[in-house]
Amino acid sequence: MSNHRNLRSLGIVVMMFSLFAVAGCHRDSGSAAAESVLTDAKLVDQNGKTMALTSLKGKPMVVDFIYTSCPGPCLMETAKLENVALRLGSDIGSKVTIVSISVDPEHDGPKQLLDYSRQQGADQKGWYFLTGGPAEVDQALAGFKLSRQVEPDGSIGHMVDMMLIGPDGRLIREYNGEVVKAKDIVDDVKKTLNKGGAA
């Protein structure tokens, strides 16, 4: 009888944890996001320029995580952000930044990222494709509370996280990149611009 009760309790705990995990795919900022998620890890953009994410503070930033040999999800996310850029028009670069961070720095150098961005129609001012040494990329991801998954065969685990970061470097909203609509991201960016930081 007690075993049955314990299993039931365990089931409830697992179910509650699952609900929290799902909710975390699109969470609003709160006390947990009180500090900047941007680290000073030295990354390199698609044009070979070294920069830290902290240097991009001052504008709202939409961030996703890709790699150039990704067979599907990354292309879909890049296309979605291209739609975001199209909808924001001249605000990209002047008022808003888009950042795509490679989670496969072992294979993605500036040249690979530049080729990828051009192939996807995403090589434009205000959109940074970033890589670096594995340690630097891991440090950057740690700021977002994320970590890379590299399988024993060298394959890379997909990350479908997209995030809206405020001008102060704090997390405003997190999205599931597979399901979020470009219009919803744009609406949140515009609210952030209008309110000076909080969507």
C-alpha positions in Angstrom: 0.0 0.0 0.0 2.8 2.4 1.0 4.6 1.6 -2.3 1.5 2.5 -4.2 1.2 5.8 -2.3 4.9 6.6 -3.0 4.5 5.9 -6.7 1.5 8.2 -6.8 3.4 10.9 -5.0 6.3 10.5 -7.4 4.0 10.8 -10.4 2.5 14.0 -9.1 6.0 15.5 -8.6 7.1 14.5 -12.1 3.9 15.9 -13.5 4.4 19.2 -11.7 8.0 19.4 -12.8 6.9 18.8 -16.4 4.4 21.7 -16.2 7.1 24.0 -14.9 9.5 22.9 -17.7 6.8 23.6 -20.4 6.0 27.0 -18.8 9.7 27.8 -19.0 9.6 27.7 -22.8 7.9 31.1 -22.8 8.5 32.8 -19.5 8.2 36.4 -18.6 11.0 38.1 -16.7 10.7 38.2 -13.0 12.9 38.2 -9.9 14.8 35.2 -11.3 15.9 37.4 -14.3 17.1 40.3 -12.1 20.7 40.2 -13.5 22.2 40.5 -16.9 22.4 37.3 -18.9 25.1 38.7 -21.1 28.7 37.7 -20.3 31.9 39.2 -21.4 33.1 36.1 -23.2 35.1 37.0 -26.3 33.2 35.8 -29.4 33.8 36.4 -33.1 31.2 37.5 -35.6 30.7 36.4 -39.2 33.1 39.1 -40.4 35.9 38.1 -38.1 35.3 40.9 -35.5 35.9 40.0 -31.9 33.2 41.2 -29.5 31.6 40.4 -26.1 27.8 40.2 -25.8 28.0 42.9 -23.1 29.2 45.3 -25.8 25.7 44.9 -27.4 23.9 46.3 -24.5 21.8 49.4 -25.1 19.2 47.9 -27.5 16.7 45.1 -27.3 18.3 41.9 -28.6 16.7 38.7 -30.0 18.9 35.7 -29.5 18.9 32.2 -30.9 21.3 29.2 -31.0 22.2 27.5 -34.2 24.9 25.6 -36.1 25.6 25.7 -39.8 25.4 21.9 -40.5 22.0 21.7 -38.7 19.6 19.6 -40.9 16.4 21.4 -40.1 15.4 23.3 -36.9 18.2 25.9 -37.3 17.1 26.8 -40.8 13.5 27.2 -39.6 14.6 29.4 -36.8 16.8 31.5 -39.0 13.9 31.9 -41.5 11.7 33.0 -38.6 14.2 35.6 -37.5 14.5 36.8 -41.1 10.8 37.4 -41.0 11.2 39.3 -37.7 13.9 41.4 -39.3 11.7 42.0 -42.3 8.8 43.2 -40.1 11.1 45.4 -38.0 12.6 47.0 -41.2 15.1 49.8 -40.5 14.9 49.2 -36.7 17.2 46.3 -37.1 20.7 47.6 -36.4 19.5 51.1 -35.4 17.2 50.1 -32.5 17.2 46.3 -32.3 19.9 43.6 -32.6 19.6 40.0 -33.6 22.2 37.5 -32.4 22.6 33.9 -33.5 25.2 32.0 -31.5 26.8 28.8 -32.9 26.6 25.8 -30.6 29.2 24.0 -32.8 32.3 26.2 -32.4 34.5 23.2 -33.3 33.2 23.4 -36.9 31.7 26.9 -37.2 34.2 29.6 -37.8 33.5 33.1 -39.2 33.7 31.9 -42.8 31.1 29.1 -42.2 28.8 31.6 -40.4 29.2 34.2 -43.2 28.3 31.6 -45.8 25.3 30.4 -43.8 24.0 33.9 -43.2 24.3 34.7 -46.9 22.6 31.5 -48.0 19.7 32.2 -45.6 19.4 35.9 -46.6 20.4 36.9 -43.1 23.6 38.7 -43.8 22.5 42.2 -42.8 23.5 45.0 -40.5 22.5 44.5 -36.9 22.4 40.7 -37.2 25.4 39.0 -35.6 26.3 35.3 -36.1 28.8 34.5 -33.3 31.3 31.8 -32.6 34.5 31.5 -30.7 36.6 28.9 -28.8 34.5 26.2 -27.1 35.3 27.6 -23.7 34.1 31.1 -24.7 30.9 29.8 -26.3 30.2 27.7 -23.2 30.7 30.8 -21.1 28.3 32.8 -23.2 25.7 30.0 -23.1 26.1 29.8 -19.3 24.8 33.4 -19.0 21.6 32.2 -20.6 21.5 29.2 -18.3 22.1 26.9 -21.2 24.8 24.3 -22.1 25.7 22.6 -25.3 25.1 18.9 -25.9 27.8 17.2 -28.0 27.1 13.5 -28.5 29.9 10.8 -28.6 29.7 10.7 -32.4 30.3 14.5 -32.6 26.7 15.4 -33.4 25.2 18.4 -31.8 22.0 18.6 -29.7 19.4 21.1 -31.0 18.5 24.1 -29.0 15.1 25.6 -29.8 15.4 28.4 -27.3 14.9 32.0 -28.5 15.2 34.9 -26.1 14.3 38.6 -26.0 16.9 40.5 -24.0 16.3 44.0 -22.8 18.7 47.0 -23.4 20.0 46.4 -19.9 21.0 42.8 -20.7 18.2 41.2 -18.7 16.0 38.4 -19.9 12.5 39.8 -20.9 11.0 36.7 -22.5 12.0 33.2 -23.6 10.3 31.4 -26.5 10.2 27.9 -27.9 11.7 28.7 -31.4 9.8 25.9 -33.0 6.3 27.2 -32.2 6.6 31.0 -31.6 5.4 33.2 -34.4 7.5 36.0 -35.9 4.7 38.4 -35.2 4.7 37.6 -31.5 8.4 38.3 -31.3 8.0 41.6 -33.2 5.1 42.6 -30.9 7.2 42.0 -27.8 10.2 43.9 -29.3 8.0 46.9 -30.1 6.5 46.8 -26.6 10.1 46.8 -25.2 11.0 49.7 -27.4 7.9 51.7 -26.4 8.3 51.0 -22.7 12.1 51.5 -22.7 12.9 47.9 -21.6 10.0 45.8 -20.3 7.7 43.9 -22.5 
